[in-house]
């Protein structure tokens, strides 16, 4: 399903947090 929405809002390290 939508893992992105299920995951907690945390700053993505090593990747673009906005992308």
Number of C-alpha atoms within 10 A of each C-alpha: 5 6 7 8 8 8 8 8 9 7 10 10 7 6 8 8 10 6 5
